[in-house]
Amino acid sequence: MAKTETKAADMESVAQKKDKAFQEYLDTNKISGFGKQYAGEKGEVVIYRSNLQVKDATIPFMILLDNSVYTLLQFQVAAGAVKPEKKEKLSAYFNDLNNQYRMLKFTADAAGNVLLSVSIPAGAPHFEPSLVIAILNEVEKLLNGEYDKLMDEIKK
């Protein structure tokens, strides 16, 4: 590799390295259905967006790649479903789910959206796109199993 090529490769950010690896994995495995956008002042955050079909619901999610040692998967399980007066009661239910599924975190944000987040530690040298897809598939299975109960709890 020429010196100028080495310098360009060294200057590639963690987010860019993760993005390149993830896109190559998607392309190699013929996985489609993702939209991609860049955020931040210098495009240092890469966001892959798609949807899961769970029961009769379409669940939007994103995979956030940035310069940190983490990759974040976040699912919007239900939009605007948690009323302020129910938030405390649902927090106890979410805590039970969080204890049962240690890697996953169910929360309700200020807008009443039910979110499910997964944080995967892995900087650029240890980033494994196959692990991201495997966790995505596991979350899909979990949501298919828990979705009706979750929605029943929200509606109580």
N, C-alpha and C positions, 0 to 999 in steps of 0.2 A: 504494500500500500504506500503510495506517495505521501510525503510529509503533509501536504495540504489536505489530503483525504483523511489522514490521521487526526489532524487538528479539527476538521469538521465533525468527525465521529466523536471526538472527545467533548466537543461543545454540545452534542445532542443531549437534551435534558432527560431526566428520569421519565417525565410524562411522555416525551417523544419516543423513548425506547420502549415503554410499555405499550404505547399506541401502535408502534410498528409491529411488535410481537403479537399483539392481539389481532390486528388486521390481517397479518400473515396467517394466523391460526384460523380465523374465520374463512379466509380465502381458500386455504389448503383443504379445510374440512367442508367446504361448500355450505357454510352457515350464513344465511341471509336474514333480512328482516330488521336490520339495525340502521338507524339514522345516526349520523355522527356530527357533532359540532364542537367548536373550540371556544373556550372562555378564558377570561383573564386578560390582562393588558397585552401580553405577548403570546397568547394562545397556550399558556402553560397548563391548562386544564382541558382534558379531552373527555367528552361525554358521549357515550353510546346510549341511545334510547330505543326501546322497543316495548312490546306488550306481551303479557301472558294471558291465555284464555283459561280462566279458572271457573268451573261450573258455567253459569250464564254471564259471568262478569269478565270484562276486559281490564286487566291490571297493568297500568303503565309502570315501567321501571327504567332505571338508568344505571349504567356502570360508569363510575367516575374514576378516571385515571389522572393523577397529578404528580407533582414532584416529591410527594411524601413517600414514606415506606408503606403506605396503605393503598388499597383499592377498595372503593365503596360501592356496594350494590344497594340500591334503595328502591322499594316497591311502594306504590300508593295503593294500598289495599282497599281503601274506601275514601272517597272524596267528600269532605264536609259532613261526615256522618256522626261525629261526636259533638253533642251539644254541651256547652259549658257545665251545666248542672249534672251531667253524667260522667264528666271526665275523671273525677276522683274514684268513682265506683269502677270504671273501666281500667284505671291504672292498676288496681289490685289484680284484675283478670290478666292484664298485659304482663304484670310481674310474674304471675304463675306461668304464663307461656314462656317468658324470658328465662325462668328457672328450668323449665322443661327442655327448652331448646337453647342451650347456653350460648351458642354462637350467634343467635339471632336476637334482635331487639325490636320489639313492638312498642310503638309510642303513638300518641296523638299530638299533633302540632297545634299551634295557636288558632289555625283556621278550621280545626276539627277533622283534619285528614288523618286517617289511620295509616301509619307508615311502618314498614318492616325494613330494617337495615342490617346489613352484614358488612363487617369490616374485615378485610383479608390483609394481614401483614405480609408484605413482599416488595422490597425495593426492586429496582430494575434488574440486578443480577439474578434475583430469585423469583421474579415474576413468572407465573405459569398460567397462560391463558386457558389451558385445559382445566385447571382447578377452578377458575372463574366460571366456566361453562358447567362443570360438574356441580358446583354449589348452586348455580342458577337452576339446574335440573332438580336438585334436592328441594329447593325452596318451592318450585312448582308442585312437586309431590306433596309437600307439607301443606301448602295452601289448598290444594284439592282435598286433602283430608280434613283440614280445620276450618275451611271457609264458612260452611253453613253454621257451625257452632259460633264462630267469631261474629258473624252477622246477627245471629240470635242474641248474643250478649250485647251488641251495640244497640239493638232495637229495644231491649228491655227498659 
